[in-house]
Amino acid sequence: MPSPLFSASLTLARAIDYINHWLGRSVAWLSVFMVLLTCLIVVLRYGFDIGATATQELIMYGHSLAFMGAAAWALQRDAHVRVDIFFRRFSAHGQALIDFSGTLLFLLPMCLFLAWNCWDYVSVAWQRQERSADAGGLQWVYIQKSFILLLVASLLLQAVSQLIKTLAVIFGALPRHLPISHEEHL
């Protein structure tokens, strides 16, 4: 039976997983929205000879939000790119050790590096209320740049969840290395 601290940690991991699952599923619907907007742009341009700069930029906003909002969800689902030469052959304990090490040595430093380097970029955009350089473009470039911080925050949270879950496997509190699905455990 896991200690109360371990149980609380697993509860935290489940909450983080739930948030990132919800965020990822929500932004996944942006794909449908972007396809419809692209069709609208094609009809306006080639059917009516009307340019739609703001609509084109809206697709870019949706694209950036979809990718940056779903990155942690992909990590949670183990849907990211993995160079898997030996990983599958390892036991659950060995896989957890590899994932723990990768999260600690690569993911967390990358997130911190990204946060450190993009903070000024995003804050200057907000201070200037940065707008599109194109005539007829959207006025909210600073919001789009903020999606980088969403990426960093969601990946950092998911990294914490991954560390907790891999430690649980390493110490035998979880029987296997699988994402904790919110449907199963909340």
TIMAR-892683 format. One line per field, with one value per atom (N, C-alpha, C): x, y, z; residue number from 1; atom name; residue in three letters. Coordinates in pm, 1 decimal. Each point is the difference from the previous one (the first is absolute). Example, Ala and Ser with C-alpha at 12.3 -4.5 7.8 and 13.67 -1.06 7.14 Angstrom:
// residues 2
x = [1319.0/-89.0/90.0/-35.0/82.0/-77.0]
y = [-569.0/119.0/120.0/105.0/119.0/109.0]
z = [780.0/0.0/0.0/-72.0/6.0/73.0]
seq = [1/1/1/2/2/2]
atom = [N/CA/C/N/CA/C]
type = [Ala/Ala/Ala/Ser/Ser/Ser]
***
This chain:
// residues 186
x = [85.2/-85.2/89.5/-24.0/84.0/-19.4/103.6/-6.5/-97.0/-47.3/-89.9/62.6/130.7/67.3/-2.1/23.4/-2.5/-140.8/-99.2/-139.2/-36.9/44.1/-26.4/70.8/121.1/74.3/-70.9/-50.1/-73.3/-129.8/-62.8/-119.6/35.6/112.6/47.7/26.6/64.7/27.7/-129.2/-99.9/-129.5/-65.4/10.3/-58.0/70.8/131.6/76.5/-37.9/-9.0/-38.7/-138.5/-90.4/-135.4/2.3/74.2/8.4/58.5/110.8/63.1/-82.5/-71.1/-90.8/-111.5/-58.4/-107.1/51.5/116.2/58.1/28.6/61.1/32.4/-122.9/-100.8/-123.5/-70.7/5.8/-65.9/66.5/132.4/68.3/1.5/-22.1/-6.6/-114.7/-105.8/-113.6/34.7/109.7/41.8/31.8/34.5/28.4/-122.3/-115.9/-124.0/-24.5/16.9/-17.6/95.0/125.4/99.1/-32.6/-50.5/-38.6/-115.4/-98.5/-113.8/43.6/88.1/49.8/80.6/77.7/77.1/-93.3/-105.4/-99.6/-63.7/-31.7/-58.2/95.6/126.7/99.6/8.8/0.4/7.7/-122.1/-118.7/-122.6/2.2/38.7/4.7/101.7/116.5/106.3/-29.8/-32.4/-14.3/-142.7/-95.2/-138.8/-45.4/49.1/-46.8/112.4/123.0/117.2/12.4/-23.6/7.8/113.8/91.7/107.0/-49.2/54.4/-43.6/122.4/77.7/123.5/-27.1/-100.3/-30.6/-37.2/-74.5/-39.0/121.4/90.7/122.9/82.5/7.1/74.6/-69.5/-132.2/-74.3/34.7/22.8/42.7/137.8/89.9/132.7/-12.6/-90.2/-21.3/-50.3/-97.4/-54.3/104.7/82.0/106.8/98.9/41.2/95.9/-63.3/-125.5/-67.1/-19.3/-33.7/-20.1/129.2/110.4/125.6/52.6/-5.1/55.6/-91.7/-129.5/-93.7/-6.8/35.9/-10.8/132.6/108.2/131.6/5.0/-50.7/2.4/-92.8/-110.3/-93.2/68.3/74.4/74.3/104.0/68.6/97.6/-69.2/-112.6/-75.3/-40.9/-39.6/-47.2/114.5/121.9/118.4/-10.4/-55.3/-20.6/107.3/98.9/109.1/99.1/90.7/100.0/98.5/20.4/93.4/88.9/128.9/92.8/4.4/-75.0/-23.0/76.5/123.6/79.6/-3.8/19.3/6.7/-114.7/-68.2/-96.1/-104.4/-58.5/-107.6/46.7/126.7/53.3/20.6/1.7/23.0/-126.5/20.3/-113.0/-66.1/-114.8/-68.5/90.7/75.5/93.3/108.2/57.1/103.2/-53.9/-121.0/-62.4/-25.0/-43.7/-24.3/130.0/108.6/130.2/43.6/-19.4/35.3/-86.4/-131.0/-89.0/29.2/28.5/34.1/125.7/102.0/126.4/-19.0/-74.2/-24.0/-75.3/-99.1/-77.3/87.5/77.8/84.8/116.6/61.7/120.7/-27.0/-113.0/-25.1/-125.1/-114.3/-125.1/-2.9/29.7/-2.5/99.0/125.9/91.4/-45.8/-55.9/-48.4/-114.4/-91.6/-112.0/50.0/92.9/53.8/76.6/76.2/72.0/-98.1/-104.7/-101.0/-71.1/-35.5/-66.2/90.1/124.5/96.1/17.1/10.5/27.4/-122.5/-117.8/-117.9/-69.4/35.9/-69.9/6.6/118.5/13.4/-72.8/10.1/-65.7/-150.9/-59.2/-144.1/-34.8/77.2/-33.5/13.0/99.2/12.6/-119.3/-42.7/-117.9/-123.2/-14.8/-112.9/14.4/119.9/21.2/-33.7/35.3/-24.3/-137.3/-73.0/-127.6/19.4/96.4/44.5/-115.3/0.4/-104.2/63.0/-85.4/46.7/66.9/104.0/68.0/-74.6/-90.5/-75.2/-125.7/-30.4/-123.9/-118.6/-93.3/-117.1/24.7/118.2/33.2/-59.1/17.2/-53.6/83.4/-63.3/64.4/54.4/4.5/32.2/122.9/103.6/122.1/56.1/-13.2/51.3/-67.9/-125.5/-69.5/55.6/22.6/56.8/137.4/80.6/132.6/-10.0/-108.7/-20.9/-21.9/-36.8/-17.9/129.6/113.6/128.2/3.0/-51.7/-3.7/-97.2/-108.6/-92.3/72.4/79.6/79.6/92.5/72.5/96.0/-71.4/-108.1/-71.4/-58.3/-64.9/-61.9/105.5/111.2/106.7/68.3/19.8/58.5/-90.4/-129.4/-94.2/0.8/-0.2/0.3/129.9/109.9/128.3/-8.1/-62.3/-18.6/-83.4/-108.1/-84.5/78.0/78.2/79.3/101.0/64.4/96.8/-67.8/-116.1/-73.6/-36.8/-54.6/-44.4/117.1/109.9/115.1/60.9/2.8/47.0/-92.0/-129.7/-94.9/26.5/35.1/33.5/132.4/98.2/132.2/-9.2/-82.3/-11.8/-113.8/-63.8/-99.8/-139.2/-27.7/-134.3/-96.3/52.2/-80.0/58.0/-86.5/49.4/67.2/-33.5/55.8/13.2/75.8/21.6/-103.7/-112.7/-104.2/-48.0/-43.8/-56.5/-120.5/-15.6/-116.2/-114.2/-95.0/-112.3/-98.5/-47.8/-94.8/-132.5/-34.0/-125.2/3.9/119.1/12.4/14.0/61.5/41.9/-60.3/-73.8/-56.9/-145.8]
y = [-118.6/118.6/124.5/90.6/120.0/91.9/75.1/95.6/112.5/75.0/112.5/104.1/21.7/95.8/-49.4/-129.1/-57.6/5.5/-29.1/7.0/141.9/97.5/140.4/38.6/-51.2/28.7/-59.0/-121.9/-61.7/74.7/52.8/82.3/126.7/60.8/117.4/-36.5/-113.8/-44.4/-20.0/-57.8/-19.5/133.4/96.3/132.6/67.7/-8.1/57.4/-70.2/-131.9/-75.6/41.3/19.7/41.6/135.5/95.5/134.1/-7.6/-70.9/-8.5/-82.1/-100.2/-76.8/91.0/75.6/92.4/104.3/57.7/100.4/-60.1/-115.7/-64.1/-35.2/-56.5/-34.6/124.9/106.1/124.9/61.1/10.7/63.5/-90.8/-129.3/-90.0/39.6/55.9/44.4/119.3/66.5/111.4/-45.9/-124.7/-52.8/13.4/-33.7/12.4/146.4/86.3/143.9/52.0/-44.3/46.7/-49.8/-121.7/-51.8/82.4/28.7/80.5/140.5/60.6/133.2/-2.7/-104.1/-11.8/-10.9/-77.8/-9.6/135.7/72.6/133.2/93.1/-4.3/84.8/-32.9/-127.6/-41.0/48.9/-16.9/45.7/151.4/73.1/146.2/46.0/-61.1/44.2/-36.6/-125.9/-45.0/11.4/4.3/14.0/144.4/83.1/138.3/102.6/-45.7/88.0/94.9/-56.2/77.3/-57.4/86.5/-41.7/-0.8/-87.0/-12.0/-17.2/106.5/-6.4/-41.1/59.9/-31.4/-147.3/-53.2/-140.5/-90.6/37.9/-77.6/1.1/113.8/8.3/-78.4/-2.9/-77.2/-148.8/-46.9/-139.0/-20.7/96.9/-11.4/-1.3/81.4/0.7/-136.9/-53.2/-131.1/-109.2/9.0/-98.4/4.2/118.9/10.3/-44.8/35.2/-43.2/-151.7/-57.0/-145.2/-74.2/42.0/-70.5/26.6/123.3/31.6/-45.9/-2.1/-46.5/-151.3/-70.6/-146.0/-70.4/71.9/-63.1/-82.6/54.0/-73.5/-120.9/12.8/-111.6/-112.2/36.9/-100.4/-69.0/77.0/-58.4/-95.7/42.2/-83.0/-132.8/4.6/-119.7/-79.0/45.8/-62.8/-1.8/109.0/12.0/85.1/40.2/79.2/-92.7/59.8/-78.2/-58.9/-128.3/-68.7/-89.1/12.8/-89.5/-127.3/-97.5/-120.0/-118.8/-13.4/-112.9/-111.2/37.8/-98.4/13.1/114.1/33.3/-109.2/-51.8/-99.3/-129.5/-27.7/-125.0/6.6/121.4/15.4/-31.2/-33.7/-21.5/134.7/-5.6/123.9/85.4/-63.8/70.6/69.7/-69.9/58.5/113.7/-17.4/106.6/122.8/-23.2/111.9/73.4/-73.9/63.7/86.2/-50.7/76.8/125.2/-14.8/116.1/101.5/-48.6/89.9/79.4/-70.2/66.2/99.0/-39.8/89.0/125.0/-16.8/115.3/93.4/-57.7/80.0/66.2/-71.4/50.5/79.8/-24.5/66.2/87.9/-57.1/75.4/120.3/-20.9/112.4/110.1/-31.2/107.3/71.3/-75.3/62.9/96.1/-40.3/87.4/125.5/-17.3/115.5/92.6/-56.7/79.3/78.0/-66.5/64.8/110.7/-26.4/101.9/121.0/-24.7/107.9/85.9/-65.3/72.0/63.5/-50.5/59.1/103.6/8.0/91.9/144.4/48.0/137.3/18.3/-98.8/3.1/19.5/-74.2/9.1/127.9/35.4/119.0/128.2/7.6/117.6/7.5/-113.6/-1.4/51.7/-37.5/49.2/149.2/44.4/142.1/86.4/-47.3/76.5/-27.6/-94.3/-43.0/-29.4/-83.9/-27.3/-43.2/57.4/-27.2/-58.0/-45.3/-54.6/108.7/-37.8/93.4/12.6/-91.2/2.2/84.5/73.0/79.0/-95.8/29.7/-85.2/-121.6/-6.8/-114.1/15.1/-102.0/0.1/88.5/47.0/93.7/-68.4/-131.7/-70.0/-88.6/47.0/-79.7/-34.6/89.7/-24.6/-119.4/-24.3/-116.9/-127.1/5.7/-116.6/-33.8/100.4/-25.5/-59.2/27.7/-55.3/-150.7/-54.1/-144.6/-73.7/66.4/-61.9/-28.7/94.7/-20.2/-111.6/-13.3/-111.5/-132.5/-5.1/-119.1/-32.3/100.2/-20.6/-46.1/68.7/-34.0/-140.9/-33.2/-132.5/-110.5/23.9/-100.8/-14.7/112.0/-8.9/-79.2/29.0/-75.3/-148.0/-28.2/-139.9/-68.4/73.2/-56.0/-40.5/83.8/-33.7/-127.5/-6.2/-119.2/-123.6/13.5/-112.6/-45.6/95.4/-35.6/-77.1/47.0/-68.1/-141.8/-13.8/-131.9/-95.6/50.5/-89.6/-40.5/91.8/-37.1/-104.8/13.7/-98.1/-138.6/-5.8/-129.1/-51.5/88.3/-40.0/-57.5/62.5/-46.1/-98.9/-43.3/-104.8/43.9/128.5/46.6/-9.5/-0.9/-24.9/-123.7/-87.8/-125.9/12.3/99.6/11.8/146.4/24.5/137.1/33.7/50.1/45.5/135.8/84.0/127.3/-24.9/83.1/-10.5/73.2/-74.4/59.4/56.9/120.2/60.3/-74.6/-68.0/-74.0/-118.5/-58.6/-117.8/33.7/113.6/22.1/121.6/82.6/116.0/-19.0]
z = [0.0/0.0/0.0/-93.9/-8.7/120.3/29.5/110.6/-35.1/101.4/-27.4/-93.7/12.5/-88.4/-144.4/-18.5/-134.1/-57.5/83.8/-45.0/-40.2/79.7/-33.6/-129.3/-18.5/-123.1/-121.2/13.4/-111.1/-28.9/104.7/-19.8/-76.8/34.1/-74.1/-145.6/-23.7/-137.3/-77.7/64.5/-66.3/-33.9/90.7/-25.8/-117.7/-2.9/-111.4/-130.2/4.2/-119.1/-48.3/93.6/-36.4/-69.8/54.9/-59.1/-140.6/-15.1/-131.9/-98.2/50.6/-85.5/-51.4/89.2/-38.7/-99.5/28.1/-89.1/-137.6/-3.2/-127.2/-81.1/64.7/-72.1/-49.2/78.0/-40.7/-122.5/2.9/-113.4/-122.6/17.9/-115.4/-92.8/56.6/-81.0/-88.3/29.9/-85.2/-141.7/-16.5/-134.0/-90.3/52.2/-77.2/-34.2/97.4/-19.7/-107.9/3.9/-98.0/-140.3/-12.9/-131.6/-56.1/83.5/-45.9/-40.2/79.1/-35.4/-129.6/-19.4/-123.8/-120.0/12.5/-107.8/-26.5/106.0/-15.2/-73.8/35.1/-66.0/-149.0/-32.7/-140.8/-76.5/57.8/-66.0/-17.2/103.9/-10.1/-104.1/1.1/-91.4/-144.5/-24.8/-138.5/-52.0/89.8/-43.6/-10.1/92.2/5.8/-10.4/-16.3/-11.8/120.3/119.2/124.4/85.0/41.2/90.2/143.8/79.9/139.9/89.6/15.5/78.1/144.3/61.0/140.1/16.0/-95.2/6.9/-17.6/-89.7/-16.9/128.5/64.2/125.4/110.5/-3.1/99.3/-10.3/-121.0/-18.8/63.0/-16.9/63.1/151.9/54.8/144.5/45.6/-73.6/33.8/-9.6/-102.5/-19.5/116.3/38.7/110.8/131.5/22.5/123.0/1.5/-113.9/-6.1/34.2/-58.8/26.1/140.1/43.6/131.9/112.2/-25.9/101.3/12.0/-107.2/0.9/27.5/11.8/19.1/128.5/109.1/127.2/-5.2/-70.0/-16.5/-78.0/-104.1/-77.3/88.1/83.1/92.4/96.9/52.8/93.9/-63.6/-124.7/-70.4/-63.7/20.8/-58.2/-152.4/-54.6/-144.7/-66.1/74.5/-55.9/-71.7/-71.7/-72.1/100.5/-11.5/89.5/-86.6/17.6/-68.6/83.8/-44.8/79.7/-58.1/40.9/-46.2/105.0/124.9/107.6/99.9/1.2/104.4/20.9/-106.7/12.4/65.7/-12.6/55.9/150.9/55.1/143.4/78.7/124.9/91.0/29.0/65.4/38.2/88.1/87.0/87.9/-82.3/-97.2/-85.7/-85.3/-53.0/-78.6/86.6/122.8/91.4/31.7/18.0/25.1/-118.6/-120.6/-120.0/-10.2/19.4/-8.4/109.9/120.2/110.2/-34.3/-47.6/-35.2/-114.0/-101.8/-113.5/39.8/86.5/47.0/81.5/89.5/88.3/-73.9/-91.2/-66.0/-127.4/-65.4/-127.6/0.4/40.5/-9.2/93.9/127.2/94.6/-37.6/-29.8/-41.2/-127.5/-96.4/-122.6/29.9/86.8/36.8/71.4/91.7/72.3/-93.6/-92.0/-99.9/-87.5/-44.0/-83.6/77.2/124.8/82.4/19.1/31.3/22.6/-125.5/-114.4/-123.7/-63.8/26.7/-64.5/87.9/127.0/89.3/-49.6/-33.8/-49.5/-132.8/-86.2/-130.5/16.1/91.2/22.9/75.6/102.1/79.1/-82.0/-88.6/-87.2/-94.9/-50.7/-87.8/74.2/127.1/79.4/30.2/34.5/29.3/-120.6/-116.4/-123.1/-60.2/59.2/-57.0/-149.1/-27.5/-136.4/-90.1/-119.3/-98.8/-125.7/-88.6/-127.1/-83.3/-70.7/-89.9/-132.0/-28.4/-125.3/12.8/-106.2/-3.2/7.3/86.5/15.9/87.0/60.7/85.6/139.5/79.6/136.3/92.0/103.6/92.2/124.9/2.4/124.4/-11.7/-63.3/-14.2/137.9/95.2/135.0/65.1/-32.8/54.5/-63.6/-131.2/-67.0/57.8/27.3/56.8/140.5/68.8/134.2/-2.4/-115.3/-10.8/32.4/-18.2/35.3/150.3/79.0/145.4/37.5/-76.0/20.6/-23.9/-106.0/-28.9/116.7/46.1/108.8/127.0/37.1/123.4/-6.1/-110.6/-8.7/-5.3/-69.5/-3.2/135.9/70.4/134.6/93.7/-5.5/83.2/-36.6/-130.4/-41.3/38.5/-1.4/44.4/147.1/82.2/141.8/12.3/-76.6/2.2/-44.2/-106.6/-49.3/105.2/66.5/104.5/113.0/42.1/107.6/-42.1/-120.9/-46.0/-20.5/-54.5/-19.4/134.2/96.0/134.1/62.2/-23.7/52.8/-58.4/-126.9/-61.2/55.5/9.5/50.0/141.1/85.2/138.6/21.5/-107.2/9.9/39.9/2.6/36.1/-118.1/-121.1/-120.3/-67.2/-48.2/-55.2/-136.3/-77.3/-133.9/-36.4/-102.8/-45.6/-106.7/43.2/-91.4/47.9/-92.7/44.8/89.9/99.7/87.6/-68.2/-50.8/-70.9/100.3/-26.2/93.5/-1.6/-109.7/-3.9/96.5/17.2/84.4/147.7/31.0/137.8/68.6/-68.6/68.9/27.5]
seq = [1/1/1/2/2/2/3/3/3/4/4/4/5/5/5/6/6/6/7/7/7/8/8/8/9/9/9/10/10/10/11/11/11/12/12/12/13/13/13/14/14/14/15/15/15/16/16/16/17/17/17/18/18/18/19/19/19/20/20/20/21/21/21/22/22/22/23/23/23/24/24/24/25/25/25/26/26/26/27/27/27/28/28/28/29/29/29/30/30/30/31/31/31/32/32/32/33/33/33/34/34/34/35/35/35/36/36/36/37/37/37/38/38/38/39/39/39/40/40/40/41/41/41/42/42/42/43/43/43/44/44/44/45/45/45/46/46/46/47/47/47/48/48/48/49/49/49/50/50/50/51/51/51/52/52/52/53/53/53/54/54/54/55/55/55/56/56/56/57/57/57/58/58/58/59/59/59/60/60/60/61/61/61/62/62/62/63/63/63/64/64/64/65/65/65/66/66/66/67/67/67/68/68/68/69/69/69/70/70/70/71/71/71/72/72/72/73/73/73/74/74/74/75/75/75/76/76/76/77/77/77/78/78/78/79/79/79/80/80/80/81/81/81/82/82/82/83/83/83/84/84/84/85/85/85/86/86/86/87/87/87/88/88/88/89/89/89/90/90/90/91/91/91/92/92/92/93/93/93/94/94/94/95/95/95/96/96/96/97/97/97/98/98/98/99/99/99/100/100/100/101/101/101/102/102/102/103/103/103/104/104/104/105/105/105/106/106/106/107/107/107/108/108/108/109/109/109/110/110/110/111/111/111/112/112/112/113/113/113/114/114/114/115/115/115/116/116/116/117/117/117/118/118/118/119/119/119/120/120/120/121/121/121/122/122/122/123/123/123/124/124/124/125/125/125/126/126/126/127/127/127/128/128/128/129/129/129/130/130/130/131/131/131/132/132/132/133/133/133/134/134/134/135/135/135/136/136/136/137/137/137/138/138/138/139/139/139/140/140/140/141/141/141/142/142/142/143/143/143/144/144/144/145/145/145/146/146/146/147/147/147/148/148/148/149/149/149/150/150/150/151/151/151/152/152/152/153/153/153/154/154/154/155/155/155/156/156/156/157/157/157/158/158/158/159/159/159/160/160/160/161/161/161/162/162/162/163/163/163/164/164/164/165/165/165/166/166/166/167/167/167/168/168/168/169/169/169/170/170/170/171/171/171/172/172/172/173/173/173/174/174/174/175/175/175/176/176/176/177/177/177/178/178/178/179/179/179/180/180/180/181/181/181/182/182/182/183/183/183/184/184/184/185/185/185/186/186/186]
atom = [N/CA/C/N/CA/C/N/CA/C/N/CA/C/N/CA/C/N/CA/C/N/CA/C/N/CA/C/N/CA/C/N/CA/C/N/CA/C/N/CA/C/N/CA/C/N/CA/C/N/CA/C/N/CA/C/N/CA/C/N/CA/C/N/CA/C/N/CA/C/N/CA/C/N/CA/C/N/CA/C/N/CA/C/N/CA/C/N/CA/C/N/CA/C/N/CA/C/N/CA/C/N/CA/C/N/CA/C/N/CA/C/N/CA/C/N/CA/C/N/CA/C/N/CA/C/N/CA/C/N/CA/C/N/CA/C/N/CA/C/N/CA/C/N/CA/C/N/CA/C/N/CA/C/N/CA/C/N/CA/C/N/CA/C/N/CA/C/N/CA/C/N/CA/C/N/CA/C/N/CA/C/N/CA/C/N/CA/C/N/CA/C/N/CA/C/N/CA/C/N/CA/C/N/CA/C/N/CA/C/N/CA/C/N/CA/C/N/CA/C/N/CA/C/N/CA/C/N/CA/C/N/CA/C/N/CA/C/N/CA/C/N/CA/C/N/CA/C/N/CA/C/N/CA/C/N/CA/C/N/CA/C/N/CA/C/N/CA/C/N/CA/C/N/CA/C/N/CA/C/N/CA/C/N/CA/C/N/CA/C/N/CA/C/N/CA/C/N/CA/C/N/CA/C/N/CA/C/N/CA/C/N/CA/C/N/CA/C/N/CA/C/N/CA/C/N/CA/C/N/CA/C/N/CA/C/N/CA/C/N/CA/C/N/CA/C/N/CA/C/N/CA/C/N/CA/C/N/CA/C/N/CA/C/N/CA/C/N/CA/C/N/CA/C/N/CA/C/N/CA/C/N/CA/C/N/CA/C/N/CA/C/N/CA/C/N/CA/C/N/CA/C/N/CA/C/N/CA/C/N/CA/C/N/CA/C/N/CA/C/N/CA/C/N/CA/C/N/CA/C/N/CA/C/N/CA/C/N/CA/C/N/CA/C/N/CA/C/N/CA/C/N/CA/C/N/CA/C/N/CA/C/N/CA/C/N/CA/C/N/CA/C/N/CA/C/N/CA/C/N/CA/C/N/CA/C/N/CA/C/N/CA/C/N/CA/C/N/CA/C/N/CA/C/N/CA/C/N/CA/C/N/CA/C/N/CA/C/N/CA/C/N/CA/C/N/CA/C/N/CA/C/N/CA/C/N/CA/C/N/CA/C/N/CA/C/N/CA/C/N/CA/C/N/CA/C/N/CA/C/N/CA/C/N/CA/C/N/CA/C/N/CA/C/N/CA/C/N/CA/C/N/CA/C/N/CA/C/N/CA/C/N/CA/C/N/CA/C/N/CA/C/N/CA/C/N/CA/C/N/CA/C/N/CA/C/N/CA/C/N/CA/C/N/CA/C/N/CA/C/N/CA/C/N/CA/C/N/CA/C/N/CA/C/N/CA/C/N/CA/C]
type = [Met/Met/Met/Pro/Pro/Pro/Ser/Ser/Ser/Pro/Pro/Pro/Leu/Leu/Leu/Phe/Phe/Phe/Ser/Ser/Ser/Ala/Ala/Ala/Ser/Ser/Ser/Leu/Leu/Leu/Thr/Thr/Thr/Leu/Leu/Leu/Ala/Ala/Ala/Arg/Arg/Arg/Ala/Ala/Ala/Ile/Ile/Ile/Asp/Asp/Asp/Tyr/Tyr/Tyr/Ile/Ile/Ile/Asn/Asn/Asn/His/His/His/Trp/Trp/Trp/Leu/Leu/Leu/Gly/Gly/Gly/Arg/Arg/Arg/Ser/Ser/Ser/Val/Val/Val/Ala/Ala/Ala/Trp/Trp/Trp/Leu/Leu/Leu/Ser/Ser/Ser/Val/Val/Val/Phe/Phe/Phe/Met/Met/Met/Val/Val/Val/Leu/Leu/Leu/Leu/Leu/Leu/Thr/Thr/Thr/Cys/Cys/Cys/Leu/Leu/Leu/Ile/Ile/Ile/Val/Val/Val/Val/Val/Val/Leu/Leu/Leu/Arg/Arg/Arg/Tyr/Tyr/Tyr/Gly/Gly/Gly/Phe/Phe/Phe/Asp/Asp/Asp/Ile/Ile/Ile/Gly/Gly/Gly/Ala/Ala/Ala/Thr/Thr/Thr/Ala/Ala/Ala/Thr/Thr/Thr/Gln/Gln/Gln/Glu/Glu/Glu/Leu/Leu/Leu/Ile/Ile/Ile/Met/Met/Met/Tyr/Tyr/Tyr/Gly/Gly/Gly/His/His/His/Ser/Ser/Ser/Leu/Leu/Leu/Ala/Ala/Ala/Phe/Phe/Phe/Met/Met/Met/Gly/Gly/Gly/Ala/Ala/Ala/Ala/Ala/Ala/Ala/Ala/Ala/Trp/Trp/Trp/Ala/Ala/Ala/Leu/Leu/Leu/Gln/Gln/Gln/Arg/Arg/Arg/Asp/Asp/Asp/Ala/Ala/Ala/His/His/His/Val/Val/Val/Arg/Arg/Arg/Val/Val/Val/Asp/Asp/Asp/Ile/Ile/Ile/Phe/Phe/Phe/Phe/Phe/Phe/Arg/Arg/Arg/Arg/Arg/Arg/Phe/Phe/Phe/Ser/Ser/Ser/Ala/Ala/Ala/His/His/His/Gly/Gly/Gly/Gln/Gln/Gln/Ala/Ala/Ala/Leu/Leu/Leu/Ile/Ile/Ile/Asp/Asp/Asp/Phe/Phe/Phe/Ser/Ser/Ser/Gly/Gly/Gly/Thr/Thr/Thr/Leu/Leu/Leu/Leu/Leu/Leu/Phe/Phe/Phe/Leu/Leu/Leu/Leu/Leu/Leu/Pro/Pro/Pro/Met/Met/Met/Cys/Cys/Cys/Leu/Leu/Leu/Phe/Phe/Phe/Leu/Leu/Leu/Ala/Ala/Ala/Trp/Trp/Trp/Asn/Asn/Asn/Cys/Cys/Cys/Trp/Trp/Trp/Asp/Asp/Asp/Tyr/Tyr/Tyr/Val/Val/Val/Ser/Ser/Ser/Val/Val/Val/Ala/Ala/Ala/Trp/Trp/Trp/Gln/Gln/Gln/Arg/Arg/Arg/Gln/Gln/Gln/Glu/Glu/Glu/Arg/Arg/Arg/Ser/Ser/Ser/Ala/Ala/Ala/Asp/Asp/Asp/Ala/Ala/Ala/Gly/Gly/Gly/Gly/Gly/Gly/Leu/Leu/Leu/Gln/Gln/Gln/Trp/Trp/Trp/Val/Val/Val/Tyr/Tyr/Tyr/Ile/Ile/Ile/Gln/Gln/Gln/Lys/Lys/Lys/Ser/Ser/Ser/Phe/Phe/Phe/Ile/Ile/Ile/Leu/Leu/Leu/Leu/Leu/Leu/Leu/Leu/Leu/Val/Val/Val/Ala/Ala/Ala/Ser/Ser/Ser/Leu/Leu/Leu/Leu/Leu/Leu/Leu/Leu/Leu/Gln/Gln/Gln/Ala/Ala/Ala/Val/Val/Val/Ser/Ser/Ser/Gln/Gln/Gln/Leu/Leu/Leu/Ile/Ile/Ile/Lys/Lys/Lys/Thr/Thr/Thr/Leu/Leu/Leu/Ala/Ala/Ala/Val/Val/Val/Ile/Ile/Ile/Phe/Phe/Phe/Gly/Gly/Gly/Ala/Ala/Ala/Leu/Leu/Leu/Pro/Pro/Pro/Arg/Arg/Arg/His/His/His/Leu/Leu/Leu/Pro/Pro/Pro/Ile/Ile/Ile/Ser/Ser/Ser/His/His/His/Glu/Glu/Glu/Glu/Glu/Glu/His/His/His/Leu/Leu/Leu]
***
